[in-house]
């Protein structure tokens, strides 16, 4: 089965909000981590949490910098 997502970001989209929406839509955080591990990127970690603001509930994905300065 193939899935397709069409994003109409006419005014832009923030990275953490997009990641949160994808996780809410069914993307497993561990799968996202596994795919990102294939890229030559280091110095970050991902964490997700459910949040409710103004009566709306969703997933917030945090991308934290872990690089040592």
Buried (B, 14 or more C-beta within 10 A) or exposed (E): EEEEEEEEEEEEEEEBEEBBBBBBEEBEBEEBEEEEEEEEEEEEEBEBEEEEEEEEEBBBBEEEEEEEE
